[in-house]
Amino acid sequence: MSMDADGFERLVIDELDALPDDMVDGLENVAFVVEDRPADGSLDLLGEYDGTAITDRDRYGFGELPDRIVLYRESLLAMCDDEEQLRDEVHITLVHEIAHYYGIDDEELHELGWA
């Protein structure tokens, strides 16, 4: 599947807006970013949380950079056949990375059926 960067970013925004309020209302100082690929150039990683989970921090101080949730456009496009499947995968990836923000690790995500 192919989609230009602008179209992909609009799709990500739509999926982010569709998430339940109780999932996103607690997000503080988090930037959502779209990049083409991970630094290693692979297509294996769909997204990642770059920050400190709220369960592992005291508070933000002055001048701290925001945490980042990154979605990798080319990785997500490579695994999808159509826009409906892409929307599903973007949704799953957003939920997965937001869960990491809340301190939920991969093992717990699997137990909950989210990964």
C-alpha positions in Angstrom: 0.0 0.0 0.0 1.2 3.5 -0.6 0.1 6.9 0.9 1.9 10.2 0.9 3.2 11.7 4.2 0.4 14.3 4.5 -2.3 11.7 4.0 -0.7 9.4 6.5 -0.4 12.2 9.1 -4.1 13.0 8.6 -5.0 9.4 9.1 -3.0 9.2 12.3 -4.7 12.4 13.6 -8.1 10.9 12.8 -7.2 7.7 14.7 -5.8 9.6 17.6 -9.0 11.7 17.8 -11.1 8.5 17.8 -9.4 7.1 20.9 -11.4 7.1 24.1 -11.2 10.2 26.2 -10.1 8.3 29.3 -7.1 7.0 27.3 -5.8 10.4 26.1 -7.0 12.8 28.8 -4.1 11.7 31.1 -1.4 12.3 28.5 0.8 15.2 29.6 3.7 16.6 27.7 3.6 14.0 24.9 4.4 14.7 21.2 3.0 12.4 18.5 5.4 12.2 15.7 5.4 10.4 12.3 8.7 9.3 10.8 9.4 7.3 7.7 11.5 4.5 9.3 13.3 3.7 12.5 17.0 4.8 12.7 18.2 1.3 11.7 16.2 1.6 8.5 14.3 -1.6 9.1 10.5 -2.1 8.6 10.2 -4.2 11.7 9.2 -1.5 14.2 5.7 0.1 13.8 6.0 2.6 16.6 7.8 3.4 19.8 7.4 5.3 23.0 10.4 7.5 23.8 10.1 8.8 27.3 9.7 7.9 30.9 6.5 6.1 31.9 4.4 8.0 34.5 4.9 5.1 36.9 8.7 5.8 36.8 8.8 9.6 37.2 8.2 12.1 39.9 7.2 15.1 37.8 8.3 17.2 34.9 10.8 20.0 35.6 11.4 23.2 33.8 12.7 22.9 30.3 12.2 19.1 29.9 11.5 17.9 26.4 8.2 16.1 25.9 8.0 12.4 25.7 7.4 11.2 22.1 5.2 8.6 20.6 6.6 7.8 17.1 4.7 6.0 14.3 6.7 4.7 11.4 4.9 5.4 8.2 6.8 3.0 5.8 6.6 0.1 8.3 2.9 0.5 8.8 2.2 0.9 5.1 4.4 -2.2 4.2 2.2 -4.5 6.4 -1.2 -3.2 5.1 -3.2 -4.0 2.0 -5.7 -1.2 2.2 -6.7 1.8 4.2 -9.1 0.0 6.5 -6.3 -2.4 7.6 -3.9 0.6 7.9 -6.4 2.4 10.2 -6.6 -0.7 12.3 -2.8 -1.0 12.6 -2.4 2.7 13.4 -5.0 2.4 16.1 -3.4 -0.7 17.6 0.0 1.0 17.5 -1.2 4.2 19.2 -2.9 2.1 21.9 0.3 0.1 22.4 2.6 3.1 22.7 0.2 5.1 24.9 0.1 2.0 27.2 3.8 2.3 27.6 3.4 5.9 28.6 1.1 4.6 31.4 3.7 2.1 32.5 2.1 -1.0 30.9 4.9 -3.2 29.5 4.8 -5.6 26.6 4.1 -8.7 28.8 1.1 -7.0 30.4 -0.1 -5.8 27.0 -0.1 -9.4 25.8 -2.0 -10.6 28.9 -4.6 -7.9 28.2 -4.8 -8.9 24.6 -3.5 -5.5 23.3 -0.4 -6.9 21.7 
